[in-house]
Amino acid sequence: MLSVFDKYMIKNIAIATLFVALTLSAIIFLTQSLRFLELVIEAGASSGAFWQLTFLALPRFFEVILPLALMVGVVFVYARMVSDSEIVVLRASGLSAFKLSRPAIIFAVFVTLTLMCITMLVGPKSLSKMQEMRQVIKSQFSALFLKEGVFNQIGSGLTVYIRDKDINGDLRGILIQDTRDKNEYPSTVIAKRGVLVSTDRGFEVLVHDGSRQEFNKKKQILNRLNFDRYIIDLPNSNEVNTRWAEPDERTIFELIKPDLSDASDVKNLREFRLEIHKRFVSPILALSFALIGCVCLLVGPYNRRGQVRRIMVAVLSVAVLQGAYLTFFNVAKHNDLGLWMMYAIAFGPIAFCLFMLSKYSEKFRRRVLYGRTSS
């Protein structure tokens, strides 16, 4: 059963963590929105597609945002209680350092479990959906909305240039270079005007008052055909259906059981294995960071001058651990030593902090933190 103190502390830590997480999410949201803004504007996609892309990009950042937000929330709440002398009163009433940190540990376990659900299921699905939407926008909308005054690359082997558009969307000053059919000679279409139309077969450019030119290399002859009306089919990209899903786009079940008949899956089995370990280890950092905050604020002599030094130690410790974790994750791509170090960075601080918060560390704390030994 949770005591009144546990409920009070969990509530305060949750509010502080939520506030920091929302702030960091807003920053990430702005940076990610800039990535998709140019894509959506150039492709002419709707505002709904823009917002959907941006929100789908957020879940994969939670494995970094939530542990940091939790650490900041724990440090903020306990530092405020220390400055208000509440921790001193609670210690005087008989609460040990472990009991004082118990609410933070309980909430950290909840955050860790939430992160596991996000990293193993929600995050990969949202990332995969985002990548599919980007491919759809690039393949479909890029063909529908041609930019003026530049050479638009439509698929492989088709380049379209238009001088300008009128208010009705009609195209003026069209030049199309078609090298898609390797069995035929490249052709160039020049037309005064045209329009982009949608049919059951896909998109087409209907051009008027122009000519089609084709140079025969064997006969060294330029073939020219003048026309009043000519139709050019635009390619329909099937890139979305055939795109190979990256390891970070797959759920934990897809990583555990890859398609061994797929050559790409077989080639990237090591990346799949590393991604599985990452999905398990990354959420554990939330508990590690919370315990580091508790140890820095609750263990050691009380200082009336403030807790700035302890807060700085907590922040620097978390920054070093986060940097080391990312470094060894990159090392693990080529060496199993990096994988072992990832586990050490995640679980090592937990074991050390639990020892420091327990009663068994009293002699150690007296000797190291207080500078004296027990009589």
C-alpha positions as CSV (number, residue, x, y, z in Angstrom):
1,M,0.0,0.0,0.0
2,L,1.2,3.5,-0.9
3,S,1.4,5.9,2.0
4,V,0.2,9.5,1.9
5,F,3.8,10.6,1.5
6,D,4.3,8.2,-1.5
7,K,1.1,9.5,-3.2
8,Y,2.1,13.1,-2.6
9,M,5.6,12.7,-4.0
10,I,4.5,10.6,-7.0
11,K,2.0,13.3,-7.9
12,N,4.6,16.1,-7.7
13,I,7.2,14.1,-9.6
14,A,4.7,13.2,-12.3
15,I,3.6,16.8,-12.8
16,A,7.2,18.0,-13.0
17,T,8.2,15.2,-15.4
18,L,5.1,15.9,-17.6
19,F,5.9,19.6,-17.8
20,V,9.6,18.9,-18.8
21,A,8.5,16.2,-21.3
22,L,6.0,18.5,-22.9
23,T,8.6,21.3,-23.2
24,L,11.2,19.0,-24.8
25,S,8.5,17.5,-27.0
26,A,7.5,21.0,-28.2
27,I,11.1,21.7,-29.1
28,I,11.4,18.4,-31.0
29,F,8.1,19.1,-32.6
30,L,9.3,22.4,-34.0
31,T,12.6,20.9,-35.3
32,Q,10.8,18.0,-37.0
33,S,8.1,20.3,-38.5
34,L,10.8,22.2,-40.3
35,R,12.0,18.9,-41.9
36,F,8.6,18.2,-43.3
37,L,7.5,21.8,-44.1
38,E,9.6,22.0,-47.3
39,L,8.5,18.6,-48.4
40,V,4.8,19.3,-47.9
41,I,5.0,22.8,-49.5
42,E,6.9,21.6,-52.6
43,A,4.7,18.6,-53.0
44,G,1.5,20.6,-52.5
45,A,0.2,18.2,-49.9
46,S,-2.5,19.2,-47.4
47,S,-1.9,20.7,-44.0
48,G,-3.3,17.5,-42.5
49,A,-0.5,15.5,-44.0
50,F,2.0,17.9,-42.5
51,W,0.6,17.6,-39.0
52,Q,0.3,13.8,-39.3
53,L,3.9,13.5,-40.4
54,T,5.2,15.6,-37.6
55,F,3.2,13.8,-34.9
56,L,4.3,10.4,-36.2
57,A,7.9,11.5,-35.9
58,L,7.6,12.2,-32.1
59,P,7.3,8.7,-30.5
60,R,10.8,7.6,-31.5
61,F,12.2,10.5,-29.5
62,F,10.5,9.5,-26.3
63,E,13.2,7.1,-25.4
64,V,15.5,10.1,-25.0
65,I,12.9,12.6,-23.8
66,L,11.3,10.7,-21.0
67,P,14.4,9.5,-19.1
68,L,15.8,13.1,-19.1
69,A,12.4,14.6,-18.1
70,L,12.1,12.1,-15.3
71,M,15.6,12.9,-14.0
72,V,14.8,16.7,-14.1
73,G,11.5,16.1,-12.4
74,V,13.1,14.0,-9.6
75,V,15.9,16.5,-9.0
76,F,13.5,19.5,-9.0
77,V,11.1,18.0,-6.5
78,Y,13.7,16.7,-4.0
79,A,15.8,19.9,-4.3
80,R,12.8,22.0,-3.5
81,M,12.0,19.8,-0.5
82,V,15.6,20.0,0.7
83,S,15.7,23.8,0.4
84,D,12.4,24.0,2.3
85,S,13.9,21.7,5.1
86,E,11.1,19.2,4.5
87,I,13.6,16.4,3.9
88,V,15.3,17.2,7.3
89,V,11.9,16.9,9.1
90,L,11.2,13.6,7.3
91,R,14.6,12.2,8.2
92,A,14.1,13.3,11.8
93,S,10.7,11.4,11.8
94,G,12.6,8.2,10.9
95,L,12.4,7.9,7.2
96,S,15.5,6.5,5.6
97,A,17.0,7.6,2.3
98,F,15.5,4.6,0.6
99,K,12.0,5.3,1.9
100,L,12.4,8.9,0.8
101,S,13.3,7.8,-2.7
102,R,10.7,5.1,-2.9
103,P,8.1,7.3,-4.7
104,A,10.6,8.2,-7.3
105,I,11.5,4.6,-7.8
106,I,7.9,3.6,-8.2
107,F,7.2,6.3,-10.7
108,A,10.4,5.5,-12.6
109,V,9.4,1.8,-12.9
110,F,6.1,3.0,-14.4
111,V,7.9,5.3,-16.9
112,T,10.3,2.4,-17.7
113,L,7.4,0.1,-18.5
114,T,5.7,2.8,-20.6
115,L,8.9,3.3,-22.5
116,M,9.2,-0.4,-23.2
117,C,5.7,-0.3,-24.8
118,I,6.7,2.7,-26.9
119,T,10.0,1.4,-28.1
120,M,8.9,-2.1,-28.8
121,L,5.5,-1.4,-30.5
122,V,4.3,2.2,-30.8
123,G,7.5,3.9,-31.9
124,P,8.4,1.5,-34.7
125,K,4.8,1.5,-36.1
126,S,4.7,5.3,-36.1
127,L,8.1,5.6,-37.7
128,S,7.1,3.0,-40.4
129,K,3.9,4.9,-41.1
130,M,5.8,8.2,-41.3
131,Q,8.3,6.8,-43.8
132,E,5.4,5.4,-45.9
133,M,3.7,8.7,-45.9
134,R,6.9,10.5,-47.0
135,Q,7.2,8.0,-49.9
136,V,3.6,8.5,-50.9
137,I,4.0,12.3,-50.9
138,K,7.2,12.1,-52.9
139,S,5.9,9.6,-55.5
140,Q,2.4,10.9,-56.0
141,F,2.3,14.6,-55.1
142,S,5.7,15.3,-56.7
143,A,4.3,14.1,-60.0
144,L,1.1,16.2,-59.5
145,F,2.7,19.5,-58.6
146,L,5.5,20.5,-60.9
147,K,7.7,23.4,-59.9
148,E,8.2,26.3,-62.2
149,G,11.5,27.3,-63.6
150,V,13.4,24.2,-62.6
151,F,14.0,20.7,-64.0
152,N,11.7,18.3,-62.2
153,Q,12.9,14.7,-62.0
154,I,9.9,12.5,-62.2
155,G,10.9,8.9,-61.5
156,S,13.8,7.4,-63.4
157,G,14.5,8.8,-66.8
158,L,11.9,11.5,-67.1
159,T,12.7,15.2,-66.6
160,V,10.1,17.9,-67.0
161,Y,10.6,21.7,-67.2
162,I,7.9,24.3,-67.3
163,R,8.4,28.0,-67.6
164,D,5.3,29.0,-65.6
165,K,1.7,28.3,-64.7
166,D,-1.4,30.4,-65.0
167,I,-4.1,30.9,-62.4
168,N,-6.0,27.9,-63.8
169,G,-3.1,25.5,-63.4
170,D,-2.3,25.3,-67.1
171,L,1.4,24.8,-68.0
172,R,3.3,27.2,-70.2
173,G,6.7,26.6,-72.0
174,I,7.1,22.9,-71.6
175,L,10.2,20.8,-72.2
176,I,10.2,17.0,-71.5
177,Q,13.2,14.7,-71.8
178,D,12.3,11.0,-71.8
179,T,14.9,8.3,-71.5
180,R,12.8,5.7,-69.8
181,D,12.7,3.1,-72.6
182,K,16.3,1.7,-73.0
183,N,15.3,0.0,-76.2
184,E,14.4,3.3,-77.9
185,Y,16.4,6.5,-78.5
186,P,15.9,9.4,-76.0
187,S,13.2,11.8,-77.0
188,T,12.6,15.5,-76.3
189,V,9.2,17.1,-76.3
190,I,8.8,20.8,-76.6
191,A,5.3,22.4,-76.4
192,K,3.8,25.8,-75.9
193,R,1.2,24.8,-73.4
194,G,-0.2,21.8,-71.6
195,V,-2.2,20.5,-68.6
196,L,-1.7,17.8,-66.0
197,V,-4.6,15.3,-65.9
198,S,-5.5,12.3,-63.7
199,T,-6.8,9.1,-65.3
200,D,-7.4,5.6,-64.1
201,R,-3.9,4.6,-65.2
202,G,-2.3,7.5,-63.3
203,F,-1.1,11.0,-64.1
204,E,-0.6,12.3,-67.7
205,V,0.7,15.5,-69.2
206,L,-1.4,16.6,-72.1
207,V,0.5,19.0,-74.3
208,H,-0.5,21.2,-77.3
209,D,1.2,22.9,-80.2
210,G,4.7,21.4,-80.0
211,S,7.1,18.9,-81.4
212,R,8.7,15.6,-80.5
213,Q,12.4,15.2,-81.4
214,E,14.4,12.0,-81.5
215,F,18.0,11.6,-82.6
216,N,18.8,8.3,-84.3
217,K,22.4,7.6,-83.5
218,K,22.8,4.8,-86.0
219,K,21.6,6.8,-89.0
220,Q,22.8,10.2,-87.5
221,I,19.3,11.6,-88.3
222,L,17.1,13.9,-86.2
223,N,13.5,12.7,-86.4
224,R,11.0,15.4,-85.7
225,L,7.2,15.2,-85.3
226,N,5.0,18.3,-85.0
227,F,1.8,17.8,-83.2
228,D,-1.3,19.6,-82.1
229,R,-1.9,17.3,-79.2
230,Y,0.4,14.8,-77.5
231,I,0.1,12.7,-74.3
232,I,3.0,11.7,-72.0
233,D,2.4,9.2,-69.2
234,L,4.0,10.0,-65.8
235,P,5.4,7.1,-63.8
236,N,3.5,5.7,-60.9
237,S,6.0,4.9,-58.2
238,N,5.6,1.6,-56.3
239,E,8.4,2.5,-54.0
240,V,6.1,2.4,-50.9
241,N,5.1,-1.2,-51.4
242,T,8.6,-2.5,-52.2
243,R,10.6,-0.4,-49.7
244,W,12.6,-2.5,-47.2
245,A,11.7,-1.7,-43.6
246,E,14.7,-0.6,-41.6
247,P,15.3,-2.3,-38.2
248,D,14.1,0.7,-36.2
249,E,10.8,0.6,-38.2
250,R,10.0,-3.0,-37.1
251,T,8.2,-4.1,-33.9
252,I,9.9,-6.4,-31.4
253,F,8.0,-9.4,-32.9
254,E,9.2,-8.6,-36.4
255,L,12.8,-8.3,-35.2
256,I,12.7,-11.6,-33.3
257,K,11.3,-13.4,-36.4
258,P,12.8,-11.9,-39.5
259,D,12.0,-13.2,-43.0
260,L,14.9,-15.6,-43.7
261,S,13.8,-15.9,-47.3
262,D,14.6,-12.2,-47.8
263,A,18.2,-11.6,-48.6
264,S,18.2,-8.1,-47.0
265,D,16.8,-9.5,-43.7
266,V,19.5,-12.2,-43.7
267,K,22.2,-9.6,-44.4
268,N,21.1,-7.4,-41.5
269,L,20.6,-10.1,-38.8
270,R,23.2,-8.4,-36.6
271,E,21.4,-5.1,-36.9
272,F,18.2,-6.8,-35.9
273,R,19.9,-8.4,-32.8
274,L,21.3,-5.1,-31.8
275,E,18.0,-3.4,-32.2
276,I,16.3,-6.0,-29.9
277,H,18.9,-5.3,-27.2
278,K,18.4,-1.6,-27.6
279,R,14.7,-1.8,-27.2
280,F,15.2,-3.5,-23.9
281,V,18.1,-1.5,-22.5
282,S,17.1,2.1,-23.5
283,P,14.0,2.2,-21.2
284,I,16.1,1.0,-18.2
285,L,18.0,4.4,-18.4
286,A,14.9,6.1,-17.0
287,L,15.2,4.1,-13.8
288,S,19.0,4.8,-13.7
289,F,18.6,8.5,-14.2
290,A,15.9,8.7,-11.5
291,L,18.1,6.9,-9.0
292,I,21.0,9.1,-9.7
293,G,18.9,12.1,-8.9
294,C,17.8,10.6,-5.6
295,V,21.3,9.7,-4.6
296,C,22.7,13.1,-5.4
297,L,19.9,14.9,-3.4
298,L,19.2,12.5,-0.5
299,V,22.6,11.0,0.3
300,G,25.3,13.0,2.1
301,P,25.5,15.8,4.6
302,Y,22.9,18.6,4.6
303,N,24.2,21.9,3.2
304,R,22.2,25.1,4.1
305,R,24.0,27.1,1.4
306,G,22.0,25.3,-1.3
307,Q,22.1,22.2,-3.5
308,V,23.6,23.7,-6.7
309,R,26.7,21.4,-6.5
310,R,24.6,18.3,-6.0
311,I,22.3,19.2,-8.9
312,M,25.3,19.8,-11.1
313,V,26.7,16.4,-10.2
314,A,23.4,14.8,-11.1
315,V,23.2,16.6,-14.4
316,L,26.8,15.9,-15.4
317,S,26.5,12.2,-14.4
318,V,23.4,11.8,-16.5
319,A,25.0,13.6,-19.5
320,V,28.1,11.4,-19.3
321,L,26.0,8.2,-19.1
322,Q,23.8,9.3,-22.0
323,G,26.8,10.1,-24.1
324,A,28.6,6.9,-23.2
325,Y,25.5,4.9,-24.0
326,L,25.2,6.4,-27.5
327,T,28.9,5.9,-28.1
328,F,28.8,2.2,-27.1
329,F,25.7,1.7,-29.1
330,N,27.6,2.7,-32.2
331,V,30.5,0.5,-31.1
332,A,28.1,-2.4,-30.7
333,K,27.3,-2.3,-34.4
334,H,30.8,-3.8,-35.0
335,N,31.9,-5.2,-31.7
336,D,30.0,-7.2,-29.0
337,L,32.0,-5.2,-26.3
338,G,29.8,-2.2,-27.0
339,L,26.7,-4.4,-26.3
340,W,28.1,-5.4,-22.9
341,M,28.9,-1.8,-22.1
342,M,25.4,-0.8,-23.0
343,Y,24.1,-3.2,-20.3
344,A,26.7,-2.0,-17.8
345,I,25.8,1.7,-18.3
346,A,22.1,0.9,-17.8
347,F,22.2,-1.5,-14.9
348,G,25.5,-0.4,-13.2
349,P,24.1,2.9,-11.8
350,I,21.0,1.1,-10.6
351,A,23.0,-1.3,-8.5
352,F,25.3,1.4,-7.2
353,C,22.4,3.8,-6.4
354,L,20.3,1.2,-4.6
355,F,23.4,0.3,-2.5
356,M,23.9,4.0,-1.6
357,L,20.3,4.4,-0.6
358,S,20.2,1.2,1.5
359,K,21.2,0.9,5.1
360,Y,24.1,-1.3,4.2
361,S,26.1,1.6,2.8
362,E,26.1,3.5,6.1
363,K,29.8,2.8,6.8
364,F,30.8,3.6,3.3
365,R,28.8,6.9,3.3
366,R,30.3,7.9,6.7
367,R,33.8,7.3,5.4
368,V,33.5,8.8,1.9
369,L,30.8,11.5,2.3
370,Y,31.3,12.6,5.9
371,G,35.0,12.0,6.1
372,R,34.8,9.9,9.3
373,T,34.4,6.3,10.4
374,S,32.0,4.9,13.0
375,S,33.2,4.3,16.4
